[in-house]
Amino acid sequence: QVQLVESGGDLVQPGGSLRLSCAASGISRFSIDGMGWYRQAPGKQRELVATITSGGVTNYADPVKGRFTISRDIFKNTAYLQMNSLKPEDTAVYYCNVYVFGDVRVDYWGQGTQVTVSS
């Protein structure tokens, strides 16, 4: 059974930084085609934040470009999201995602970690 465990969410002041971690278990690192982070703010739909493929290609949503950095430790089967220059509008529950391509794409999700940016 695939499990994704996120950590690192917290309350932080505007301009501050946080580092989120997502540890994947129950799935071989060689099977993962990509990992990513999504977020959902109250009353809004879940949205993409950043993704990284097995080959290391990254993709970022426009609102976080230049401020957030996604990375992956393949041997630890863990993804990270370094978030700098945080803004109140970054407040959301952040979800880790892992996807695998077979006949169809299969997505796995973590339970989420709360990030609150407020003074």
DSSP file (Angstrom, degrees, kcal/mol; ACC not computed):
  #  RESIDUE AA STRUCTURE BP1 BP2  ACC     N-H-->O    O-->H-N    N-H-->O    O-->H-N    TCO  KAPPA ALPHA  PHI   PSI    X-CA   Y-CA   Z-CA
    1    1 A Q              0   0    0      0, 0.0     2,-0.3     0, 0.0    26,-0.1   0.000 360.0 360.0 360.0 129.5    0.0    0.0    0.0
    2    2 A V        -     0   0    0     24,-0.1     2,-0.4    22,-0.1    24,-0.2  -0.584 360.0-175.2 -78.3 132.2    1.4    3.4   -1.0
    3    3 A Q  E     -A   25   0A   0     22,-2.6    22,-2.5    -2,-0.3     2,-0.5  -0.994  11.7-167.4-129.3 135.6    1.7    5.9    1.8
    4    4 A L  E     -A   24   0A   0     -2,-0.4   107,-0.6   105,-0.4     2,-0.6  -0.987   6.8-168.4-120.3 125.0    2.7    9.5    1.5
    5    5 A V  E     -A   23   0A   0     18,-2.2    18,-2.4    -2,-0.5     2,-0.2  -0.945   4.8-162.7-119.3 114.9    3.5   11.3    4.7
    6    6 A E  E     +A   22   0A   0     -2,-0.6     2,-0.3    16,-0.2    16,-0.2  -0.623  14.0 167.7 -92.4 153.2    3.9   15.1    4.6
    7    7 A S  E     +A   21   0A   0     14,-2.0    14,-2.6    -2,-0.2   106,-0.1  -0.975  41.2  67.2-153.7 163.9    5.6   17.2    7.3
    8    8 A G        +     0   0    0      1,-0.3    11,-0.3    -2,-0.3    12,-0.0   0.268  56.2 139.7 108.9 -11.1    6.9   20.7    7.8
    9    9 A G        +     0   0    0     12,-0.1    -1,-0.3    85,-0.1     2,-0.3  -0.345  24.1 141.4 -65.8 148.6    3.7   22.7    7.8
   10   10 A D        -     0   0    0    103,-0.1   106,-2.5   104,-0.1     2,-0.5  -0.964  55.1 -79.4-167.6 176.4    3.6   25.5   10.3
   11   11 A L  E     +d  116   0B   0     -2,-0.3     2,-0.3   104,-0.2   106,-0.2  -0.857  53.5 171.2 -92.3 128.8    2.5   29.1   11.1
   12   12 A V  E     -d  117   0B   0    104,-2.9   106,-2.2    -2,-0.5     3,-0.1  -0.979  32.2-112.0-140.6 150.8    5.0   31.5    9.7
   13   13 A Q    >   -     0   0    0     -2,-0.3     3,-2.2   104,-0.2    73,-0.2  -0.450  50.6 -81.9 -78.0 154.3    5.2   35.3    9.3
   14   14 A P  T 3  S+     0   0    0      0, 0.0    73,-0.2     0, 0.0    -1,-0.1  -0.299 120.6  28.2 -54.5 137.5    5.0   36.9    5.9
   15   15 A G  T 3  S+     0   0    0     71,-3.3    70,-0.6     1,-0.3    72,-0.1   0.291  99.6 119.1  90.8  -9.1    8.5   36.9    4.3
   16   16 A G    <   -     0   0    0     -3,-2.2    70,-2.3    70,-0.2     2,-0.3  -0.098  55.9-123.6 -82.2-176.6    9.4   33.8    6.2
   17   17 A S        -     0   0    0     67,-0.2     2,-0.3    68,-0.2    67,-0.2  -0.925  20.9-179.9-130.8 152.4   10.5   30.3    5.0
   18   18 A L  E     - B   0  83A   0     65,-2.2    65,-3.4    -2,-0.3     2,-0.5  -0.980  16.2-146.9-144.5 154.8    9.3   26.7    5.4
   19   19 A R  E     - B   0  82A   0     -2,-0.3     2,-0.3   -11,-0.3    63,-0.2  -0.974  14.6-160.3-126.3 118.2   10.5   23.4    4.1
   20   20 A L  E     - B   0  81A   0     61,-2.6    61,-2.2    -2,-0.5     2,-0.4  -0.714   5.3-160.8 -94.0 146.2    7.9   20.7    3.4
   21   21 A S  E     -AB   7  80A   0    -14,-2.6   -14,-2.0    -2,-0.3     2,-0.4  -0.943   8.2-167.4-125.1 149.5    8.9   17.0    3.2
   22   22 A C  E     -AB   6  79A   0     57,-2.3    57,-2.3    -2,-0.4     2,-0.6  -0.927   6.4-164.3-138.1 111.2    7.0   14.1    1.7
   23   23 A A  E     -AB   5  78A   0    -18,-2.4   -18,-2.2    -2,-0.4     2,-0.4  -0.854   8.3-155.4 -99.7 124.7    8.2   10.6    2.4
   24   24 A A  E     +A    4   0A   0     53,-2.8     2,-0.3    -2,-0.6   -20,-0.2  -0.821  16.5 172.7-100.6 135.4    6.8    7.9    0.1
   25   25 A S  E     +A    3   0A   0    -22,-2.5   -22,-2.6    -2,-0.4     3,-0.1  -0.939  55.7  41.6-135.4 160.7    6.6    4.2    1.2
   26   26 A G  S    S+     0   0    0     -2,-0.3     2,-0.3   -24,-0.2    -1,-0.1   0.580 100.4  82.8  81.1   9.0    5.1    1.1   -0.3
   27   27 A I  S    S-     0   0    0    -24,-0.1    -1,-0.1    -3,-0.1     2,-0.1  -0.991  81.7-114.6-147.3 136.1    6.3    2.0   -3.8
   28   28 A S    >>  -     0   0    0     -2,-0.3     3,-1.5     1,-0.1     4,-0.8  -0.433  19.5-131.8 -69.7 140.9    9.7    1.5   -5.4
   29   29 A R  T 34 S+     0   0    0      1,-0.3     3,-0.2     2,-0.2    -1,-0.1   0.754 108.9  60.7 -62.5 -21.6   11.6    4.7   -6.3
   30   30 A F  T 34 S+     0   0    0      1,-0.2    -1,-0.3     3,-0.0    -2,-0.0   0.649 100.7  54.3 -79.9 -14.2   12.1    3.2   -9.7
   31   31 A S  T <4 S+     0   0    0     -3,-1.5     2,-0.4    69,-0.0    70,-0.3   0.686  85.1  98.1 -89.7 -19.9    8.4    3.0  -10.3
   32   32 A I     <  -     0   0    0     -4,-0.8    68,-0.2    -3,-0.2     3,-0.1  -0.550  46.1-176.7 -76.9 126.2    7.7    6.7   -9.6
   33   33 A D        -     0   0    0     66,-2.1    21,-2.2    -2,-0.4    22,-0.3   0.687  67.8 -15.3 -91.4 -22.5    7.4    8.9  -12.7
   34   34 A G  E     -EF  53  99C   0     65,-1.3    65,-2.4    19,-0.3    -1,-0.3  -0.966  51.7-148.5-173.2 159.6    7.0   12.1  -10.8
   35   35 A M  E     +EF  52  98C   0     17,-2.6    17,-3.0    -2,-0.3     2,-0.3  -0.938  24.7 165.4-132.1 156.4    6.3   13.8   -7.5
   36   36 A G  E     -EF  51  97C   0     61,-2.7    61,-2.7    -2,-0.3     2,-0.4  -0.976  30.3-119.9-161.4 173.7    4.6   17.1   -6.8
   37   37 A W  E     +EF  50  96C   0     13,-3.1    12,-2.6    -2,-0.3    13,-1.8  -0.984  24.4 177.8-125.5 136.2    3.0   19.4   -4.4
   38   38 A Y  E     -EF  48  95C   0     57,-2.6    57,-3.1    -2,-0.4     2,-0.3  -0.861  10.9-154.6-126.5 164.2   -0.5   20.8   -4.7
   39   39 A R  E     -EF  47  94C   0      8,-2.5     8,-3.0    -2,-0.3     2,-0.4  -0.987   8.0-160.6-142.6 154.6   -2.4   23.2   -2.3
   40   40 A Q  E     - F   0  93C   0     53,-2.2    53,-2.3    -2,-0.3     6,-0.2  -0.955   8.6-162.4-138.0 117.1   -5.9   24.0   -1.4
   41   41 A A    >   -     0   0    0      4,-0.4     3,-2.3    -2,-0.4    51,-0.1  -0.592  45.5 -75.0 -90.8 158.2   -7.0   27.2    0.3
   42   42 A P  T 3  S+     0   0    0      0, 0.0    -1,-0.1     0, 0.0     3,-0.1  -0.282 119.1   6.6 -55.2 129.2  -10.4   27.5    2.1
   43   43 A G  T 3  S+     0   0    0      1,-0.3     2,-0.3    -3,-0.1    -2,-0.0   0.526 113.8  99.8  77.9   5.1  -13.2   27.8   -0.5
   44   44 A K  S <  S-     0   0    0     -3,-2.3    -1,-0.3     1,-0.0     2,-0.1  -0.808  75.2-103.1-122.2 163.2  -10.9   27.2   -3.4
   45   45 A Q        -     0   0    0     -2,-0.3    -4,-0.4     1,-0.1     2,-0.2  -0.444  47.0 -91.3 -79.0 156.4  -10.0   24.3   -5.6
   46   46 A R        -     0   0    0     -6,-0.2     2,-0.3    -2,-0.1    -6,-0.2  -0.466  51.9-166.8 -65.2 137.7   -6.8   22.3   -5.2
   47   47 A E  E     -E   39   0C   0     -8,-3.0    -8,-2.5    -2,-0.2     2,-0.1  -0.938  23.8-100.3-132.6 152.8   -4.1   23.7   -7.5
   48   48 A L  E     +E   38   0C   0     -2,-0.3   -10,-0.2   -10,-0.2     3,-0.1  -0.435  33.8 171.6 -67.7 139.7   -0.7   22.7   -8.7
   49   49 A V  E     -     0   0C   0    -12,-2.6    12,-2.5     1,-0.3     2,-0.3   0.710  62.7 -28.0-109.3 -56.1    2.3   24.2   -6.9
   50   50 A A  E     -EG  37  60C   0    -13,-1.8   -13,-3.1    10,-0.2    -1,-0.3  -0.983  51.8-163.9-162.0 150.1    5.2   22.3   -8.3
   51   51 A T  E     -EG  36  59C   0      8,-2.2     8,-2.0    -2,-0.3     2,-0.4  -0.954   2.7-163.3-135.9 158.3    6.2   19.0   -9.8
   52   52 A I  E     -EG  35  58C   0    -17,-3.0   -17,-2.6    -2,-0.3     6,-0.2  -0.982  15.4-142.4-141.9 130.1    9.4   17.1  -10.5
   53   53 A T  E >   -E   34   0C   0      4,-2.3     3,-1.9    -2,-0.4   -19,-0.3  -0.312  33.7-100.5 -85.4 171.6    9.8   14.2  -12.9
   54   54 A S  T 3  S+     0   0    0    -21,-2.2   -20,-0.1     1,-0.3    -1,-0.1   0.773 125.9  55.2 -61.4 -24.4   11.9   11.1  -12.4
   55   55 A G  T 3  S-     0   0    0    -22,-0.3    -1,-0.3     2,-0.1   -21,-0.1   0.441 123.2-105.5 -88.3  -0.1   14.4   12.8  -14.7
   56   56 A G    <   +     0   0    0     -3,-1.9     2,-0.4     1,-0.3    -2,-0.1   0.546  68.0 148.7  91.6   7.2   14.6   15.9  -12.6
   57   57 A V        -     0   0    0      1,-0.0    -4,-2.3     2,-0.0    -1,-0.3  -0.630  31.3-156.3 -78.2 129.3   12.5   18.2  -14.8
   58   58 A T  E     -G   52   0C   0     -2,-0.4     2,-0.3    -6,-0.2    -6,-0.2  -0.729  14.2-170.7-109.1 155.7   10.6   20.7  -12.7
   59   59 A N  E     -G   51   0C   0     -8,-2.0    -8,-2.2    -2,-0.3     2,-0.4  -0.993   7.1-167.6-143.8 137.6    7.5   22.7  -13.2
   60   60 A Y  E     -G   50   0C   0     -2,-0.3   -10,-0.2   -10,-0.2     2,-0.2  -0.949  25.3-115.5-129.1 146.2    6.1   25.6  -11.1
   61   61 A A    >>  -     0   0    0    -12,-2.5     3,-1.6    -2,-0.4     4,-0.9  -0.517  37.5-113.9 -70.3 147.6    2.9   27.5  -10.9
   62   62 A D  G >4 S+     0   0    0      1,-0.3     3,-0.9     2,-0.2    -1,-0.1   0.868 111.2  60.2 -54.9 -41.8    3.3   31.1  -11.8
   63   63 A P  G 34 S+     0   0    0      0, 0.0    -1,-0.3     0, 0.0   -14,-0.0   0.722 112.9  37.8 -62.9 -18.1    2.5   32.5   -8.3
   64   64 A V  G X> S+     0   0    0     -3,-1.6     4,-2.4   -15,-0.2     3,-2.2   0.486  82.1 125.6-111.6  -4.2    5.4   30.5   -6.7
   65   65 A K  T << S+     0   0    0     -3,-0.9     4,-0.1    -4,-0.9    -3,-0.0  -0.311  81.6  14.6 -59.4 134.3    8.0   30.9   -9.4
   66   66 A G  T 34 S+     0   0    0      2,-0.4    -1,-0.3     1,-0.1     3,-0.1   0.269 126.2  59.8  85.5 -12.1   11.2   32.3   -8.0
   67   67 A R  T <4 S+     0   0    0     -3,-2.2    17,-1.9     1,-0.2     2,-0.3   0.710  97.7  52.2-114.8 -34.8   10.1   31.7   -4.4
   68   68 A F  E  <  -C   83   0A   0     -4,-2.4    -2,-0.4    15,-0.2     2,-0.4  -0.797  59.1-166.1-109.0 148.1    9.6   27.9   -4.2
   69   69 A T  E     -C   82   0A   0     13,-2.4    13,-3.0    -2,-0.3     2,-0.4  -0.986   5.4-157.1-134.7 124.5   11.9   25.1   -5.1
   70   70 A I  E     +C   81   0A   0     -2,-0.4     2,-0.3    11,-0.2    11,-0.2  -0.800  20.4 166.5 -98.5 141.8   11.0   21.5   -5.4
   71   71 A S  E     -C   80   0A   0      9,-1.9     9,-2.7    -2,-0.4     2,-0.4  -0.929  19.7-146.9-145.8 170.6   13.6   18.8   -5.1
   72   72 A R  E     -C   79   0A   0     -2,-0.3     2,-0.8     7,-0.2     7,-0.2  -0.991  10.7-152.6-147.6 133.4   13.7   15.0   -4.6
   73   73 A D  E  >> -C   78   0A   0      5,-3.1     5,-1.9    -2,-0.4     4,-0.8  -0.895  16.6-168.9-101.1 101.2   16.0   12.6   -2.9
   74   74 A I  T >45S+     0   0    0     -2,-0.8     3,-0.6     1,-0.2    -1,-0.2   0.877  83.1  52.5 -62.0 -39.1   15.5    9.5   -5.0
   75   75 A F  T 345S+     0   0    0      1,-0.3    -1,-0.2    -3,-0.1   -46,-0.1   0.825 115.4  40.8 -70.4 -30.2   17.3    7.2   -2.5
   76   76 A K  T 345S-     0   0    0     -3,-0.4    -1,-0.3     2,-0.2   -52,-0.2   0.488 103.9-131.4 -91.2  -3.8   15.1    8.3    0.4
   77   77 A N  T <<5 +     0   0    0     -4,-0.8   -53,-2.8    -3,-0.6     2,-0.4   0.910  63.8 134.4  53.5  43.8   12.0    8.3   -1.8
   78   78 A T  E   < -BC  23  73A   0     -5,-1.9    -5,-3.1   -55,-0.2     2,-0.3  -0.970  44.1-157.4-130.3 138.1   11.3   11.8   -0.5
   79   79 A A  E     -BC  22  72A   0    -57,-2.3   -57,-2.3    -2,-0.4     2,-0.3  -0.853  11.8-160.0-110.8 151.1   10.3   15.1   -2.1
   80   80 A Y  E     -BC  21  71A   0     -9,-2.7    -9,-1.9    -2,-0.3     2,-0.4  -0.922  11.8-159.4-128.8 153.3   10.8   18.5   -0.6
   81   81 A L  E     -BC  20  70A   0    -61,-2.2   -61,-2.6    -2,-0.3     2,-0.6  -0.908   9.1-161.4-133.5 107.2    9.3   21.9   -1.2
   82   82 A Q  E     -BC  19  69A   0    -13,-3.0   -13,-2.4    -2,-0.4     2,-0.6  -0.795  11.6-166.6 -87.4 120.9   11.5   24.8    0.0
   83   83 A M  E     +BC  18  68A   0    -65,-3.4   -65,-2.2    -2,-0.6     2,-0.3  -0.941  10.3 174.1-116.9 117.1    9.2   27.9    0.3
   84   84 A N        +     0   0    0    -17,-1.9   -67,-0.2    -2,-0.6   -68,-0.2  -0.752  59.6  23.3-116.1 164.5   10.8   31.3    0.7
   85   85 A S  S    S-     0   0    0    -70,-0.6    -1,-0.2    -2,-0.3   -68,-0.2   0.901  84.5-159.5  48.7  48.6    9.3   34.8    0.8
   86   86 A L        -     0   0    0    -70,-2.3   -71,-3.3    -3,-0.2   -70,-0.2  -0.256   7.7-159.2 -64.7 145.1    6.0   33.4    1.9
   87   87 A K    >   -     0   0    0    -73,-0.2     3,-2.2   -72,-0.1     4,-0.3  -0.833  32.2-109.5-120.5 157.9    2.9   35.5    1.5
   88   88 A P  G >  S+     0   0    0      0, 0.0     3,-1.8     0, 0.0    29,-0.4   0.847 117.7  63.2 -55.6 -32.8   -0.5   35.4    3.2
   89   89 A E  G 3  S+     0   0    0      1,-0.3   -48,-0.0   -48,-0.0    -3,-0.0   0.566  88.8  69.4 -72.3  -6.1   -2.0   34.1   -0.1
   90   90 A D  G <  S+     0   0    0     -3,-2.2    -1,-0.3    27,-0.1     2,-0.2   0.531  71.0 120.3 -82.9  -6.9    0.3   31.0    0.2
   91   91 A T    <   +     0   0    0     -3,-1.8     2,-0.3    -4,-0.3    25,-0.2  -0.408  41.0 105.8 -61.2 124.5   -1.9   29.9    3.2
   92   92 A A  E    S- H   0 115C   0     23,-2.0    23,-2.7    -2,-0.2     2,-0.6  -0.970  76.2 -79.4-178.3 170.7   -3.4   26.5    2.3
   93   93 A V  E     -FH  40 114C   0    -53,-2.3   -53,-2.2    -2,-0.3     2,-0.5  -0.864  47.7-145.7 -87.9 127.2   -3.2   22.8    3.0
   94   94 A Y  E     -FH  39 113C   0     19,-3.0    19,-1.9    -2,-0.6     2,-0.4  -0.843  13.2-162.1-101.6 128.2   -0.3   21.4    1.0
   95   95 A Y  E     -F   38   0C   0    -57,-3.1   -57,-2.6    -2,-0.5     2,-0.3  -0.896  11.8-137.0-114.3 135.6   -0.7   17.9   -0.5
   96   96 A C  E     -F   37   0C   0     -2,-0.4    14,-1.9   -59,-0.2     2,-0.4  -0.679  22.2-164.8 -85.8 143.3    2.0   15.7   -1.7
   97   97 A N  E     -FI  36 109C   0    -61,-2.7   -61,-2.7    -2,-0.3     2,-0.4  -0.990  12.2-173.9-131.8 139.1    1.4   13.8   -5.0
   98   98 A V  E     -FI  35 108C   0     10,-2.0    10,-2.8    -2,-0.4     2,-0.4  -0.996  12.4-166.6-125.6 136.5    3.1   10.8   -6.6
   99   99 A Y  E     -FI  34 107C   0    -65,-2.4   -66,-2.1    -2,-0.4   -65,-1.3  -0.959   8.8-168.3-130.0 149.9    2.2    9.6  -10.0
  100  100 A V  E     - I   0 106C   0      6,-2.3     6,-2.8    -2,-0.4     2,-0.6  -0.998  15.7-140.7-132.7 131.7    2.9    6.5  -12.0
  101  101 A F  E     + I   0 105C   0     -2,-0.4     4,-0.2   -70,-0.3     2,-0.1  -0.855  42.2 134.1 -97.0 121.3    2.3    5.9  -15.7
  102  102 A G  S    S-     0   0    0      2,-2.0     3,-0.1    -2,-0.6    -1,-0.0  -0.059  88.5 -36.5-123.2-126.3    1.0    2.5  -16.7
  103  103 A D  S    S+     0   0    0      1,-0.1     2,-0.3    -2,-0.1    -2,-0.1   0.853 141.6  10.4 -65.6 -34.4   -1.8    2.1  -19.1
  104  104 A V  S    S-     0   0    0     -4,-0.1    -2,-2.0     0, 0.0     2,-0.3  -0.901  97.9 -89.2-134.7 165.4   -3.2    5.1  -17.4
  105  105 A R  E     -I  101   0C   0     -2,-0.3     2,-0.5    -4,-0.2    -4,-0.2  -0.617  38.5-159.3 -77.2 134.9   -1.8    7.6  -15.0
  106  106 A V  E     -I  100   0C   0     -6,-2.8    -6,-2.3    -2,-0.3     2,-0.4  -0.973   5.9-159.5-116.7 128.7   -2.2    6.6  -11.3
  107  107 A D  E     -I   99   0C   0     -2,-0.5     2,-0.4    -8,-0.2    -8,-0.2  -0.866   6.0-165.3-111.4 140.9   -2.0    9.3   -8.6
  108  108 A Y  E     -I   98   0C   0    -10,-2.8   -10,-2.0    -2,-0.4     2,-0.4  -0.949  11.4-160.3-121.1 145.7   -1.4    8.9   -5.0
  109  109 A W  E     -I   97   0C   0     -2,-0.4  -105,-0.4   -12,-0.2   -12,-0.2  -0.937  10.4-137.2-129.7 147.0   -2.0   11.6   -2.4
  110  110 A G        -     0   0    0    -14,-1.9  -105,-0.1    -2,-0.4     3,-0.1  -0.340  34.7-104.7 -86.9 179.5   -0.9   12.4    1.1
  111  111 A Q        -     0   0    0   -107,-0.6  -106,-0.1     1,-0.2   -16,-0.1   0.649  63.2-115.1 -82.3 -16.9   -3.1   13.7    3.9
  112  112 A G        -     0   0    0    -19,-0.0     2,-0.4     1,-0.0   -17,-0.2   0.025  16.2-124.1 100.3 152.3   -1.9   17.2    3.7
  113  113 A T  E     -H   94   0C   0    -19,-1.9   -19,-3.0  -106,-0.1     2,-0.4  -1.000  25.9-119.9-136.4 135.2    0.0   19.6    5.9
  114  114 A Q  E     -H   93   0C   0     -2,-0.4     2,-0.5   -21,-0.2   -21,-0.2  -0.571  24.0-172.8 -82.2 129.2   -1.2   23.0    6.9
  115  115 A V  E     -H   92   0C   0    -23,-2.7   -23,-2.0    -2,-0.4     2,-0.5  -0.988   5.4-176.7-117.9 122.9    0.8   26.1    6.0
  116  116 A T  E     -d   11   0B   0   -106,-2.5  -104,-2.9    -2,-0.5     2,-0.7  -0.980   9.1-167.1-123.6 124.0   -0.4   29.4    7.5
  117  117 A V  E     +d   12   0B   0     -2,-0.5     2,-0.3   -29,-0.4  -104,-0.2  -0.925  34.4 130.5-112.9 110.1    1.3   32.7    6.6
  118  118 A S              0   0    0   -106,-2.2    -2,-0.1    -2,-0.7   -31,-0.0  -0.994 360.0 360.0-158.7 148.6    0.2   35.4    9.0
  119  119 A S              0   0    0     -2,-0.3  -106,-0.1  -106,-0.2    -1,-0.1   0.417 360.0 360.0 -94.9 360.0    1.5   38.1   11.2
